[in-house]
Amino acid sequence: MTGYEQYAEDVESGMILTSKWVKLAVERYRKFQQRKDIYFNADAVGSVLDFIGMIKLFEGFSAGNYFKLENWQQLILSQIYGWYYIDEHGKKTDNRVTRDVFLFMSRK
């Protein structure tokens, strides 16, 4: 199971306590899975996650280590890079559903 799928399940089960906004994001993720006009491209998400995993940190305590995304970060990226439209003929396209992202995140 992927990290983003595990995170979605943990939020739904209540294992991870989150805000209503995160719960709504997971709910949207599940609703997208049921839609017939879009599809999830796990390979595209995997490519993005693999690329980020190749980035080496060069300052601070973790210098020299590779960047490792948490499951919640993987969910965000899967929502951005994973969903694509299906055209009127039922053919998969390269047009992503999410084109613009406005992300608020608190620090510490």
C-alpha positions as CSV (number, residue, x, y, z in Angstrom):
1,M,0.0,0.0,0.0
2,T,1.3,3.5,-0.9
3,G,2.0,6.1,1.8
4,Y,-0.8,8.4,0.5
5,E,-3.3,5.6,0.5
6,Q,-2.3,4.5,4.0
7,Y,-2.6,8.1,5.2
8,A,-6.1,8.4,3.7
9,E,-7.2,5.2,5.5
10,D,-5.7,6.3,8.8
11,V,-7.6,9.6,8.6
12,E,-10.9,7.8,7.8
13,S,-10.5,5.3,10.6
14,G,-9.7,8.0,13.1
15,M,-6.2,6.6,13.8
16,I,-4.8,10.0,12.9
17,L,-6.5,13.1,14.4
18,T,-6.8,15.9,11.9
19,S,-8.7,19.1,11.2
20,K,-12.0,19.1,9.3
21,W,-10.0,20.5,6.3
22,V,-7.8,17.4,6.1
23,K,-10.9,15.1,6.5
24,L,-12.5,17.0,3.6
25,A,-9.4,16.5,1.5
26,V,-9.5,12.8,2.1
27,E,-13.2,12.8,1.3
28,R,-12.5,14.5,-2.0
29,Y,-9.8,11.9,-2.7
30,R,-12.4,9.2,-2.2
31,K,-15.0,10.9,-4.3
32,F,-12.5,11.3,-7.1
33,Q,-11.9,7.6,-7.1
34,Q,-15.6,7.0,-7.8
35,R,-15.9,9.5,-10.7
36,K,-16.1,8.1,-14.2
37,D,-14.7,11.2,-16.1
38,I,-11.3,11.0,-14.4
39,Y,-8.6,8.4,-13.7
40,F,-5.7,8.1,-11.3
41,N,-2.3,7.7,-12.8
42,A,-0.2,6.0,-10.1
43,D,2.8,6.0,-12.4
44,A,2.8,9.8,-12.6
45,V,2.6,10.1,-8.9
46,G,5.4,7.5,-8.5
47,S,7.6,9.5,-10.8
48,V,7.1,12.7,-8.8
49,L,7.7,10.9,-5.5
50,D,10.8,9.1,-6.9
51,F,12.2,12.5,-8.1
52,I,11.8,14.1,-4.7
53,G,13.4,11.1,-3.1
54,M,16.5,11.7,-5.2
55,I,17.0,15.2,-3.8
56,K,19.8,15.3,-1.2
57,L,19.7,17.7,1.7
58,F,22.8,19.8,2.0
59,E,22.4,21.9,5.2
60,G,21.5,21.3,8.8
61,F,21.1,18.2,10.9
62,S,20.0,16.0,7.9
63,A,22.8,17.1,5.6
64,G,23.8,14.3,3.2
65,N,20.5,12.4,3.6
66,Y,17.9,12.1,0.9
67,F,14.6,13.9,1.2
68,K,11.9,11.7,2.6
69,L,8.2,12.7,2.3
70,E,5.8,11.9,5.0
71,N,2.5,10.1,4.1
72,W,0.5,13.3,4.4
73,Q,2.9,15.1,2.0
74,Q,2.5,12.2,-0.4
75,L,-1.3,12.6,-0.3
76,I,-1.0,16.2,-1.3
77,L,1.2,15.4,-4.2
78,S,-1.0,12.5,-5.3
79,Q,-4.0,14.9,-5.4
80,I,-2.0,17.3,-7.6
81,Y,-0.2,15.0,-9.9
82,G,-2.4,11.8,-10.0
83,W,-5.8,12.8,-11.4
84,Y,-6.3,13.1,-15.2
85,Y,-9.3,13.6,-17.4
86,I,-10.9,11.0,-19.7
87,D,-12.2,12.5,-22.9
88,E,-15.8,12.1,-24.3
89,H,-14.7,8.9,-26.2
90,G,-13.5,7.2,-23.0
91,K,-9.8,7.7,-23.9
92,K,-7.3,8.7,-21.2
93,T,-5.8,12.1,-21.7
94,D,-2.7,13.9,-20.4
95,N,-4.8,16.8,-19.0
96,R,-4.5,17.0,-15.2
97,V,-7.6,17.7,-13.2
98,T,-5.6,19.9,-10.7
99,R,-4.0,22.8,-12.6
100,D,-3.6,25.4,-9.8
101,V,-2.8,24.8,-6.1
102,F,-3.1,27.2,-3.2
103,L,-1.7,25.5,-0.1
104,F,-1.8,26.9,3.4
105,M,0.4,25.1,6.0
106,S,1.3,26.1,9.5
107,R,4.9,25.8,10.6
108,K,6.0,24.0,13.7
